[in-house]
Amino acid sequence: MIDLHSHILPGIDDGAKTLEDSIELAKHSVANGVTHMMCTPHIHQGIFDNNVETIELSFTQLVAAVRQNNIALKLAYSCEIRITPDILTWVAHKSLPFIGEWKGKQALLLELPHSHIPPGVENLVRWLLKNNIQPIIPHPERNRDIIADYNRINMLRRIGCIFQVTAGAFIGRFNEQVQTIAERLLSENLIAYVASDMHNLHRRPNDMLACKQALTQIAGSSKAQALVYDIPFEISQNMNWQ
């Protein structure tokens, strides 16, 4: 499987704290069927002020450690960027790392606050699309506005967003409401792919294998394979996997 959303890089966000943590997460992910992992640390102003330089430094350390420990995991890096007006400036300066391409556009993980869908999202999404960037909204199933009113997802879809659901949502990692929304998104064919959004071994491990099994039961093996491998491969095939 190809996992396009993880917080495995050490010491730069709320994921792995140390390189040792990262190595354990890498081993755990391989044991759960992951062969390729996108490292997507948060860029969240005032909380996780990452940039290409901080991400590359941590990524280089992890790649070396994974090779030294003979772990069969290919790595590439991007980011998960919290919505902010500064995205326009960063795009203009070509300072955002993308996770690959979607239908000819550069693909960007664009994170909404968990609490709500902020005003201005429509304008930002339309601007990104006009600038050849495809916004991918991670974990919409956990956004409280969408939990309160599922129809909000249709607004995001209508303006051109696509969606990545967290693997754990399908196995009860969060709560029943989240699982219900994930399953509805699946039934309405609104999920581009699933990813682990792995943070740690205890509360937020890599649920890709269990998710694939759940998806197979719900939607069949072909759909499950598309969501955990085929579409992630299509998006990331031109990334510099190391």
Secondary structure, DSSP 8 states (H G I E B T S, - for coil): -EE--B--STTSSSS--SHHHHHHHHHHHHHTT--EEEE--EEBTTTB---HHHHHHHHHHHHHHHHHTT---EEEE--EEE--TTHHHHHHTT-----EEETTEEEEEEE--SS---TTHHHHHHHHHHTTEEEEEE-GGG-HHHHH-TTHHHHHHHTT-EEEEEGGGGGTSS-HHHHHHHHHHHHTT-EEEEE--B--SSSS---HHHHHHHHHHHH-HHHHHIIIIIHHHHHHTTS---
